[in-house]
Amino acid sequence: MIHLVKVDFMDSLGLTALLKGVSSICSSACCSVICNLQAPVRMIFELTQMDLVFEIYEN
């Protein structure tokens, strides 16, 4: 589970790091979940359609 409650900004480098992490997690047959996104970061996820790639939960 990745908590992003204290992250109020994310750019392409941050998204790339998350994608690489998820790729390695998926290869080990585990699941990754992102939670506690602040509004600006959630908007980035939605604009880049990364919200379709990641499981995102409020809490």
PQR file of N, CA, C, O and H, with PARSE charges and radii, in Angstrom:
ATOM      1  N   MET A   1       0.843  -1.163   0.000 -0.4000 1.5000
ATOM      2  CA  MET A   1       0.000   0.000   0.000 -0.0000 2.0000
ATOM      3  C   MET A   1       0.894   1.233   0.000  0.5500 1.7000
ATOM      4  O   MET A   1       1.830   1.329   0.793 -0.5500 1.4000
ATOM      5  N   ILE A   2       0.606   2.159  -0.877 -0.4000 1.5000
ATOM      6  CA  ILE A   2       1.386   3.380  -0.991 -0.0000 2.0000
ATOM      7  C   ILE A   2       0.523   4.546  -0.515  0.5500 1.7000
ATOM      8  O   ILE A   2      -0.476   4.885  -1.151 -0.5500 1.4000
ATOM      9  H   ILE A   2      -0.154   2.081  -1.521  0.4000 1.0000
ATOM     10  N   HIS A   3       0.908   5.156   0.598 -0.4000 1.5000
ATOM     11  CA  HIS A   3       0.177   6.299   1.142 -0.0000 2.0000
ATOM     12  C   HIS A   3       0.797   7.582   0.589  0.5500 1.7000
ATOM     13  O   HIS A   3       1.993   7.824   0.753 -0.5500 1.4000
ATOM     14  H   HIS A   3       1.719   4.882   1.114  0.4000 1.0000
ATOM     15  N   LEU A   4      -0.020   8.394  -0.062 -0.4000 1.5000
ATOM     16  CA  LEU A   4       0.481   9.647  -0.625 -0.0000 2.0000
ATOM     17  C   LEU A   4      -0.149  10.861   0.053  0.5500 1.7000
ATOM     18  O   LEU A   4      -0.306  11.911  -0.569 -0.5500 1.4000
ATOM     19  H   LEU A   4      -0.991   8.198  -0.195  0.4000 1.0000
ATOM     20  N   VAL A   5      -0.505  10.717   1.313 -0.4000 1.5000
ATOM     21  CA  VAL A   5      -1.209  11.777   2.027 -0.0000 2.0000
ATOM     22  C   VAL A   5      -0.375  13.054   2.138  0.5500 1.7000
ATOM     23  O   VAL A   5      -0.941  14.147   2.168 -0.5500 1.4000
ATOM     24  H   VAL A   5      -0.378   9.863   1.819  0.4000 1.0000
ATOM     25  N   LYS A   6       0.936  12.945   2.198 -0.4000 1.5000
ATOM     26  CA  LYS A   6       1.785  14.127   2.347 -0.0000 2.0000
ATOM     27  C   LYS A   6       2.320  14.647   1.017  0.5500 1.7000
ATOM     28  O   LYS A   6       3.075  15.619   0.987 -0.5500 1.4000
ATOM     29  H   LYS A   6       1.395  12.057   2.173  0.4000 1.0000
ATOM     30  N   VAL A   7       1.933  14.007  -0.078 -0.4000 1.5000
ATOM     31  CA  VAL A   7       2.393  14.417  -1.407 -0.0000 2.0000
ATOM     32  C   VAL A   7       1.374  15.396  -1.983  0.5500 1.7000
ATOM     33  O   VAL A   7       0.219  15.034  -2.206 -0.5500 1.4000
ATOM     34  H   VAL A   7       1.320  13.217  -0.054  0.4000 1.0000
ATOM     35  N   ASP A   8       1.804  16.645  -2.225 -0.4000 1.5000
ATOM     36  CA  ASP A   8       0.879  17.626  -2.782 -0.0000 2.0000
ATOM     37  C   ASP A   8       1.238  18.024  -4.207  0.5500 1.7000
ATOM     38  O   ASP A   8       0.572  18.867  -4.807 -0.5500 1.4000
ATOM     39  H   ASP A   8       2.742  16.939  -2.044  0.4000 1.0000
ATOM     40  N   PHE A   9       2.305  17.411  -4.755 -0.4000 1.5000
ATOM     41  CA  PHE A   9       2.714  17.662  -6.136 -0.0000 2.0000
ATOM     42  C   PHE A   9       3.378  16.405  -6.686  0.5500 1.7000
ATOM     43  O   PHE A   9       4.127  15.723  -5.986 -0.5500 1.4000
ATOM     44  H   PHE A   9       2.846  16.726  -4.268  0.4000 1.0000
ATOM     45  N   MET A  10       3.091  16.113  -7.944 -0.4000 1.5000
ATOM     46  CA  MET A  10       3.760  14.994  -8.593 -0.0000 2.0000
ATOM     47  C   MET A  10       3.951  15.351 -10.062  0.5500 1.7000
ATOM     48  O   MET A  10       3.045  15.879 -10.706 -0.5500 1.4000
ATOM     49  H   MET A  10       2.482  16.667  -8.513  0.4000 1.0000
ATOM     50  N   ASP A  11       5.129  15.062 -10.579 -0.4000 1.5000
ATOM     51  CA  ASP A  11       5.413  15.303 -11.988 -0.0000 2.0000
ATOM     52  C   ASP A  11       5.657  13.967 -12.689  0.5500 1.7000
ATOM     53  O   ASP A  11       5.407  12.902 -12.124 -0.5500 1.4000
ATOM     54  H   ASP A  11       5.865  14.633 -10.056  0.4000 1.0000
ATOM     55  N   SER A  12       6.144  14.039 -13.912 -0.4000 1.5000
ATOM     56  CA  SER A  12       6.340  12.816 -14.699 -0.0000 2.0000
ATOM     57  C   SER A  12       7.376  11.883 -14.059  0.5500 1.7000
ATOM     58  O   SER A  12       7.271  10.664 -14.198 -0.5500 1.4000
ATOM     59  H   SER A  12       6.348  14.904 -14.371  0.4000 1.0000
ATOM     60  N   LEU A  13       8.355  12.428 -13.371 -0.4000 1.5000
ATOM     61  CA  LEU A  13       9.342  11.577 -12.702 -0.0000 2.0000
ATOM     62  C   LEU A  13       8.702  10.762 -11.584  0.5500 1.7000
ATOM     63  O   LEU A  13       9.025   9.588 -11.405 -0.5500 1.4000
ATOM     64  H   LEU A  13       8.440  13.418 -13.258  0.4000 1.0000
ATOM     65  N   GLY A  14       7.802  11.379 -10.840 -0.4000 1.5000
ATOM     66  CA  GLY A  14       7.093  10.664  -9.784 -0.0000 2.0000
ATOM     67  C   GLY A  14       6.203   9.568 -10.338  0.5500 1.7000
ATOM     68  O   GLY A  14       6.159   8.462  -9.800 -0.5500 1.4000
ATOM     69  H   GLY A  14       7.540  12.333 -10.986  0.4000 1.0000
ATOM     70  N   LEU A  15       5.486   9.881 -11.424 -0.4000 1.5000
ATOM     71  CA  LEU A  15       4.634   8.872 -12.056 -0.0000 2.0000
ATOM     72  C   LEU A  15       5.462   7.718 -12.602  0.5500 1.7000
ATOM     73  O   LEU A  15       5.070   6.557 -12.481 -0.5500 1.4000
ATOM     74  H   LEU A  15       5.522  10.780 -11.861  0.4000 1.0000
ATOM     75  N   THR A  16       6.608   8.034 -13.204 -0.4000 1.5000
ATOM     76  CA  THR A  16       7.485   6.994 -13.739 -0.0000 2.0000
ATOM     77  C   THR A  16       7.991   6.091 -12.619  0.5500 1.7000
ATOM     78  O   THR A  16       8.038   4.872 -12.782 -0.5500 1.4000
ATOM     79  H   THR A  16       6.927   8.977 -13.302  0.4000 1.0000
ATOM     80  N   ALA A  17       8.365   6.672 -11.496 -0.4000 1.5000
ATOM     81  CA  ALA A  17       8.846   5.880 -10.359 -0.0000 2.0000
ATOM     82  C   ALA A  17       7.747   4.946  -9.861  0.5500 1.7000
ATOM     83  O   ALA A  17       8.014   3.781  -9.563 -0.5500 1.4000
ATOM     84  H   ALA A  17       8.326   7.662 -11.364  0.4000 1.0000
ATOM     85  N   LEU A  18       6.511   5.447  -9.768 -0.4000 1.5000
ATOM     86  CA  LEU A  18       5.401   4.594  -9.339 -0.0000 2.0000
ATOM     87  C   LEU A  18       5.147   3.470 -10.333  0.5500 1.7000
ATOM     88  O   LEU A  18       4.903   2.332  -9.933 -0.5500 1.4000
ATOM     89  H   LEU A  18       6.295   6.393 -10.010  0.4000 1.0000
ATOM     90  N   LEU A  19       5.203   3.780 -11.629 -0.4000 1.5000
ATOM     91  CA  LEU A  19       4.987   2.747 -12.644 -0.0000 2.0000
ATOM     92  C   LEU A  19       6.055   1.660 -12.574  0.5500 1.7000
ATOM     93  O   LEU A  19       5.743   0.476 -12.699 -0.5500 1.4000
ATOM     94  H   LEU A  19       5.401   4.705 -11.954  0.4000 1.0000
ATOM     95  N   LYS A  20       7.299   2.052 -12.377 -0.4000 1.5000
ATOM     96  CA  LYS A  20       8.375   1.063 -12.263 -0.0000 2.0000
ATOM     97  C   LYS A  20       8.175   0.194 -11.030  0.5500 1.7000
ATOM     98  O   LYS A  20       8.394  -1.017 -11.070 -0.5500 1.4000
ATOM     99  H   LYS A  20       7.552   3.014 -12.276  0.4000 1.0000
ATOM    100  N   GLY A  21       7.759   0.818  -9.940 -0.4000 1.5000
ATOM    101  CA  GLY A  21       7.501   0.057  -8.724 -0.0000 2.0000
ATOM    102  C   GLY A  21       6.375  -0.938  -8.904  0.5500 1.7000
ATOM    103  O   GLY A  21       6.471  -2.081  -8.458 -0.5500 1.4000
ATOM    104  H   GLY A  21       7.580   1.801  -9.908  0.4000 1.0000
ATOM    105  N   VAL A  22       5.306  -0.506  -9.558 -0.4000 1.5000
ATOM    106  CA  VAL A  22       4.167  -1.394  -9.786 -0.0000 2.0000
ATOM    107  C   VAL A  22       4.559  -2.527 -10.724  0.5500 1.7000
ATOM    108  O   VAL A  22       4.111  -3.660 -10.547 -0.5500 1.4000
ATOM    109  H   VAL A  22       5.227   0.422  -9.920  0.4000 1.0000
ATOM    110  N   SER A  23       5.386  -2.238 -11.713 -0.4000 1.5000
ATOM    111  CA  SER A  23       5.835  -3.285 -12.629 -0.0000 2.0000
ATOM    112  C   SER A  23       6.578  -4.385 -11.883  0.5500 1.7000
ATOM    113  O   SER A  23       6.360  -5.569 -12.139 -0.5500 1.4000
ATOM    114  H   SER A  23       5.750  -1.319 -11.857  0.4000 1.0000
ATOM    115  N   SER A  24       7.447  -4.000 -10.970 -0.4000 1.5000
ATOM    116  CA  SER A  24       8.195  -5.017 -10.230 -0.0000 2.0000
ATOM    117  C   SER A  24       7.298  -5.744  -9.233  0.5500 1.7000
ATOM    118  O   SER A  24       7.491  -6.934  -8.987 -0.5500 1.4000
ATOM    119  H   SER A  24       7.624  -3.037 -10.762  0.4000 1.0000
ATOM    120  N   ILE A  25       6.331  -5.053  -8.662 -0.4000 1.5000
ATOM    121  CA  ILE A  25       5.401  -5.694  -7.734 -0.0000 2.0000
ATOM    122  C   ILE A  25       4.517  -6.692  -8.482  0.5500 1.7000
ATOM    123  O   ILE A  25       4.294  -7.805  -8.007 -0.5500 1.4000
ATOM    124  H   ILE A  25       6.174  -4.086  -8.862  0.4000 1.0000
ATOM    125  N   CYS A  26       4.016  -6.292  -9.649 -0.4000 1.5000
ATOM    126  CA  CYS A  26       3.139  -7.184 -10.417 -0.0000 2.0000
ATOM    127  C   CYS A  26       3.871  -8.444 -10.871  0.5500 1.7000
ATOM    128  O   CYS A  26       3.264  -9.510 -10.972 -0.5500 1.4000
ATOM    129  H   CYS A  26       4.198  -5.388 -10.035  0.4000 1.0000
ATOM    130  N   SER A  27       5.154  -8.331 -11.143 -0.4000 1.5000
ATOM    131  CA  SER A  27       5.900  -9.508 -11.570 -0.0000 2.0000
ATOM    132  C   SER A  27       6.065 -10.514 -10.441  0.5500 1.7000
ATOM    133  O   SER A  27       6.359 -11.683 -10.689 -0.5500 1.4000
ATOM    134  H   SER A  27       5.647  -7.464 -11.061  0.4000 1.0000
ATOM    135  N   SER A  28       5.877 -10.067  -9.197 -0.4000 1.5000
ATOM    136  CA  SER A  28       5.974 -10.984  -8.059 -0.0000 2.0000
ATOM    137  C   SER A  28       4.592 -11.430  -7.580  0.5500 1.7000
ATOM    138  O   SER A  28       4.458 -11.969  -6.481 -0.5500 1.4000
ATOM    139  H   SER A  28       5.638  -9.118  -8.995  0.4000 1.0000
ATOM    140  N   ALA A  29       3.574 -11.208  -8.397 -0.4000 1.5000
ATOM    141  CA  ALA A  29       2.195 -11.650  -8.130 -0.0000 2.0000
ATOM    142  C   ALA A  29       1.596 -11.013  -6.877  0.5500 1.7000
ATOM    143  O   ALA A  29       0.764 -11.622  -6.203 -0.5500 1.4000
ATOM    144  H   ALA A  29       3.683 -10.770  -9.290  0.4000 1.0000
ATOM    145  N   CYS A  30       2.018  -9.795  -6.570 -0.4000 1.5000
ATOM    146  CA  CYS A  30       1.434  -9.051  -5.457 -0.0000 2.0000
ATOM    147  C   CYS A  30       0.585  -7.912  -6.019  0.5500 1.7000
ATOM    148  O   CYS A  30       0.576  -7.659  -7.224 -0.5500 1.4000
ATOM    149  H   CYS A  30       2.693  -9.301  -7.117  0.4000 1.0000
ATOM    150  N   CYS A  31      -0.108  -7.249  -5.144 -0.4000 1.5000
ATOM    151  CA  CYS A  31      -0.978  -6.155  -5.550 -0.0000 2.0000
ATOM    152  C   CYS A  31      -0.512  -4.868  -4.892  0.5500 1.7000
ATOM    153  O   CYS A  31      -0.106  -4.874  -3.730 -0.5500 1.4000
ATOM    154  H   CYS A  31      -0.101  -7.454  -4.166  0.4000 1.0000
ATOM    155  N   SER A  32      -0.568  -3.762  -5.628 -0.4000 1.5000
ATOM    156  CA  SER A  32      -0.235  -2.478  -5.025 -0.0000 2.0000
ATOM    157  C   SER A  32      -1.460  -1.583  -5.049  0.5500 1.7000
ATOM    158  O   SER A  32      -2.237  -1.589  -6.003 -0.5500 1.4000
ATOM    159  H   SER A  32      -0.898  -3.757  -6.572  0.4000 1.0000
ATOM    160  N   VAL A  33      -1.615  -0.821  -3.990 -0.4000 1.5000
ATOM    161  CA  VAL A  33      -2.756   0.066  -3.834 -0.0000 2.0000
ATOM    162  C   VAL A  33      -2.233   1.439  -3.450  0.5500 1.7000
ATOM    163  O   VAL A  33      -1.332   1.558  -2.619 -0.5500 1.4000
ATOM    164  H   VAL A  33      -0.983  -0.816  -3.215  0.4000 1.0000
ATOM    165  N   ILE A  34      -2.795   2.467  -4.051 -0.4000 1.5000
ATOM    166  CA  ILE A  34      -2.454   3.840  -3.708 -0.0000 2.0000
ATOM    167  C   ILE A  34      -3.630   4.434  -2.952  0.5500 1.7000
ATOM    168  O   ILE A  34      -4.783   4.251  -3.341 -0.5500 1.4000
ATOM    169  H   ILE A  34      -3.526   2.370  -4.726  0.4000 1.0000
ATOM    170  N   CYS A  35      -3.336   5.146  -1.870 -0.4000 1.5000
ATOM    171  CA  CYS A  35      -4.433   5.740  -1.105 -0.0000 2.0000
ATOM    172  C   CYS A  35      -4.044   7.126  -0.596  0.5500 1.7000
ATOM    173  O   CYS A  35      -2.878   7.519  -0.611 -0.5500 1.4000
ATOM    174  H   CYS A  35      -2.399   5.294  -1.554  0.4000 1.0000
ATOM    175  N   ASN A  36      -5.060   7.842  -0.150 -0.4000 1.5000
ATOM    176  CA  ASN A  36      -4.905   9.172   0.438 -0.0000 2.0000
ATOM    177  C   ASN A  36      -4.312  10.198  -0.516  0.5500 1.7000
ATOM    178  O   ASN A  36      -3.427  10.963  -0.134 -0.5500 1.4000
ATOM    179  H   ASN A  36      -6.007   7.523  -0.137  0.4000 1.0000
ATOM    180  N   LEU A  37      -4.795  10.218  -1.757 -0.4000 1.5000
ATOM    181  CA  LEU A  37      -4.320  11.208  -2.714 -0.0000 2.0000
ATOM    182  C   LEU A  37      -4.912  12.576  -2.411  0.5500 1.7000
ATOM    183  O   LEU A  37      -6.114  12.699  -2.178 -0.5500 1.4000
ATOM    184  H   LEU A  37      -5.514   9.596  -2.067  0.4000 1.0000
ATOM    185  N   GLN A  38      -4.070  13.601  -2.416 -0.4000 1.5000
ATOM    186  CA  GLN A  38      -4.566  14.962  -2.312 -0.0000 2.0000
ATOM    187  C   GLN A  38      -5.103  15.389  -3.674  0.5500 1.7000
ATOM    188  O   GLN A  38      -4.718  14.826  -4.698 -0.5500 1.4000
ATOM    189  H   GLN A  38      -3.093  13.501  -2.606  0.4000 1.0000
ATOM    190  N   ALA A  39      -5.976  16.367  -3.689 -0.4000 1.5000
ATOM    191  CA  ALA A  39      -6.671  16.784  -4.908 -0.0000 2.0000
ATOM    192  C   ALA A  39      -5.735  17.098  -6.086  0.5500 1.7000
ATOM    193  O   ALA A  39      -6.014  16.641  -7.195 -0.5500 1.4000
ATOM    194  H   ALA A  39      -6.288  16.825  -2.857  0.4000 1.0000
ATOM    195  N   PRO A  40      -4.642  17.853  -5.906 -0.5600 1.5000
ATOM    196  CA  PRO A  40      -3.769  18.131  -7.055  0.2800 2.0000
ATOM    197  C   PRO A  40      -3.130  16.873  -7.645  0.5500 1.7000
ATOM    198  O   PRO A  40      -2.978  16.756  -8.860 -0.5500 1.4000
ATOM    199  N   VAL A  41      -2.763  15.946  -6.780 -0.4000 1.5000
ATOM    200  CA  VAL A  41      -2.142  14.706  -7.260 -0.0000 2.0000
ATOM    201  C   VAL A  41      -3.184  13.826  -7.929  0.5500 1.7000
ATOM    202  O   VAL A  41      -2.896  13.200  -8.949 -0.5500 1.4000
ATOM    203  H   VAL A  41      -2.887  16.041  -5.792  0.4000 1.0000
ATOM    204  N   ARG A  42      -4.383  13.767  -7.376 -0.4000 1.5000
ATOM    205  CA  ARG A  42      -5.462  12.997  -7.998 -0.0000 2.0000
ATOM    206  C   ARG A  42      -5.750  13.538  -9.400  0.5500 1.7000
ATOM    207  O   ARG A  42      -6.001  12.764 -10.323 -0.5500 1.4000
ATOM    208  H   ARG A  42      -4.616  14.275  -6.547  0.4000 1.0000
ATOM    209  N   MET A  43      -5.716  14.852  -9.561 -0.4000 1.5000
ATOM    210  CA  MET A  43      -5.964  15.450 -10.871 -0.0000 2.0000
ATOM    211  C   MET A  43      -4.904  15.005 -11.879  0.5500 1.7000
ATOM    212  O   MET A  43      -5.221  14.721 -13.034 -0.5500 1.4000
ATOM    213  H   MET A  43      -5.513  15.482  -8.811  0.4000 1.0000
ATOM    214  N   ILE A  44      -3.640  14.947 -11.436 -0.4000 1.5000
ATOM    215  CA  ILE A  44      -2.566  14.470 -12.318 -0.0000 2.0000
ATOM    216  C   ILE A  44      -2.822  13.025 -12.727  0.5500 1.7000
ATOM    217  O   ILE A  44      -2.651  12.669 -13.893 -0.5500 1.4000
ATOM    218  H   ILE A  44      -3.383  15.178 -10.498  0.4000 1.0000
ATOM    219  N   PHE A  45      -3.231  12.192 -11.775 -0.4000 1.5000
ATOM    220  CA  PHE A  45      -3.538  10.799 -12.080 -0.0000 2.0000
ATOM    221  C   PHE A  45      -4.674  10.702 -13.089  0.5500 1.7000
ATOM    222  O   PHE A  45      -4.623   9.872 -13.997 -0.5500 1.4000
ATOM    223  H   PHE A  45      -3.370  12.482 -10.828  0.4000 1.0000
ATOM    224  N   GLU A  46      -5.689  11.529 -12.945 -0.4000 1.5000
ATOM    225  CA  GLU A  46      -6.831  11.486 -13.857 -0.0000 2.0000
ATOM    226  C   GLU A  46      -6.465  12.030 -15.235  0.5500 1.7000
ATOM    227  O   GLU A  46      -6.866  11.454 -16.247 -0.5500 1.4000
ATOM    228  H   GLU A  46      -5.730  12.203 -12.208  0.4000 1.0000
ATOM    229  N   LEU A  47      -5.710  13.130 -15.292 -0.4000 1.5000
ATOM    230  CA  LEU A  47      -5.319  13.716 -16.576 -0.0000 2.0000
ATOM    231  C   LEU A  47      -4.426  12.784 -17.392  0.5500 1.7000
ATOM    232  O   LEU A  47      -4.515  12.742 -18.620 -0.5500 1.4000
ATOM    233  H   LEU A  47      -5.385  13.597 -14.470  0.4000 1.0000
ATOM    234  N   THR A  48      -3.573  12.048 -16.707 -0.4000 1.5000
ATOM    235  CA  THR A  48      -2.663  11.125 -17.395 -0.0000 2.0000
ATOM    236  C   THR A  48      -3.250   9.718 -17.515  0.5500 1.7000
ATOM    237  O   THR A  48      -2.606   8.817 -18.053 -0.5500 1.4000
ATOM    238  H   THR A  48      -3.500  12.082 -15.710  0.4000 1.0000
ATOM    239  N   GLN A  49      -4.460   9.532 -17.019 -0.4000 1.5000
ATOM    240  CA  GLN A  49      -5.180   8.261 -17.013 -0.0000 2.0000
ATOM    241  C   GLN A  49      -4.459   7.179 -16.218  0.5500 1.7000
ATOM    242  O   GLN A  49      -4.647   5.987 -16.462 -0.5500 1.4000
ATOM    243  H   GLN A  49      -4.984  10.263 -16.582  0.4000 1.0000
ATOM    244  N   MET A  50      -3.641   7.599 -15.275 -0.4000 1.5000
ATOM    245  CA  MET A  50      -2.986   6.651 -14.390 -0.0000 2.0000
ATOM    246  C   MET A  50      -3.972   6.101 -13.360  0.5500 1.7000
ATOM    247  O   MET A  50      -3.704   5.093 -12.706 -0.5500 1.4000
ATOM    248  H   MET A  50      -3.488   8.568 -15.076  0.4000 1.0000
ATOM    249  N   ASP A  51      -5.109   6.770 -13.226 -0.4000 1.5000
ATOM    250  CA  ASP A  51      -6.138   6.247 -12.326 -0.0000 2.0000
ATOM    251  C   ASP A  51      -6.728   4.948 -12.868  0.5500 1.7000
ATOM    252  O   ASP A  51      -7.384   4.211 -12.132 -0.5500 1.4000
ATOM    253  H   ASP A  51      -5.327   7.589 -13.757  0.4000 1.0000
ATOM    254  N   LEU A  52      -6.500   4.663 -14.146 -0.4000 1.5000
ATOM    255  CA  LEU A  52      -6.932   3.400 -14.743 -0.0000 2.0000
ATOM    256  C   LEU A  52      -5.895   2.297 -14.529  0.5500 1.7000
ATOM    257  O   LEU A  52      -6.211   1.111 -14.629 -0.5500 1.4000
ATOM    258  H   LEU A  52      -5.966   5.261 -14.744  0.4000 1.0000
ATOM    259  N   VAL A  53      -4.668   2.692 -14.237 -0.4000 1.5000
ATOM    260  CA  VAL A  53      -3.565   1.748 -14.049 -0.0000 2.0000
ATOM    261  C   VAL A  53      -3.479   1.291 -12.593  0.5500 1.7000
ATOM    262  O   VAL A  53      -3.238   0.116 -12.316 -0.5500 1.4000
ATOM    263  H   VAL A  53      -4.411   3.655 -14.156  0.4000 1.0000
ATOM    264  N   PHE A  54      -3.679   2.233 -11.666 -0.4000 1.5000
ATOM    265  CA  PHE A  54      -3.520   1.962 -10.257 -0.0000 2.0000
ATOM    266  C   PHE A  54      -4.880   1.752  -9.583  0.5500 1.7000
ATOM    267  O   PHE A  54      -5.889   2.317 -10.005 -0.5500 1.4000
ATOM    268  H   PHE A  54      -3.875   3.187 -11.892  0.4000 1.0000
ATOM    269  N   GLU A  55      -4.889   0.931  -8.532 -0.4000 1.5000
ATOM    270  CA  GLU A  55      -6.050   0.853  -7.650 -0.0000 2.0000
ATOM    271  C   GLU A  55      -5.912   1.998  -6.672  0.5500 1.7000
ATOM    272  O   GLU A  55      -4.928   2.068  -5.935 -0.5500 1.4000
ATOM    273  H   GLU A  55      -4.070   0.472  -8.190  0.4000 1.0000
ATOM    274  N   ILE A  56      -6.892   2.907  -6.653 -0.4000 1.5000
ATOM    275  CA  ILE A  56      -6.814   4.091  -5.809 -0.0000 2.0000
ATOM    276  C   ILE A  56      -7.984   4.079  -4.828  0.5500 1.7000
ATOM    277  O   ILE A  56      -9.140   3.908  -5.215 -0.5500 1.4000
ATOM    278  H   ILE A  56      -7.691   2.851  -7.252  0.4000 1.0000
ATOM    279  N   TYR A  57      -7.656   4.265  -3.553 -0.4000 1.5000
ATOM    280  CA  TYR A  57      -8.659   4.304  -2.487 -0.0000 2.0000
ATOM    281  C   TYR A  57      -8.510   5.597  -1.699  0.5500 1.7000
ATOM    282  O   TYR A  57      -7.423   6.170  -1.622 -0.5500 1.4000
ATOM    283  H   TYR A  57      -6.717   4.404  -3.239  0.4000 1.0000
ATOM    284  N   GLU A  58      -9.606   6.044  -1.120 -0.4000 1.5000
ATOM    285  CA  GLU A  58      -9.600   7.279  -0.324 -0.0000 2.0000
ATOM    286  C   GLU A  58      -8.773   7.104   0.945  0.5500 1.7000
ATOM    287  O   GLU A  58      -7.975   7.981   1.279 -0.5500 1.4000
ATOM    288  H   GLU A  58     -10.489   5.579  -1.183  0.4000 1.0000
ATOM    289  N   ASN A  59      -8.942   6.008   1.650 -0.4000 1.5000
ATOM    290  CA  ASN A  59      -8.238   5.773   2.915 -0.0000 2.0000
ATOM    291  C   ASN A  59      -7.521   4.457   2.896  0.5500 1.7000
ATOM    292  O   ASN A  59      -6.874   4.091   3.878 -0.5500 1.4000
ATOM    293  H   ASN A  59      -9.590   5.297   1.379  0.4000 1.0000
TER
END
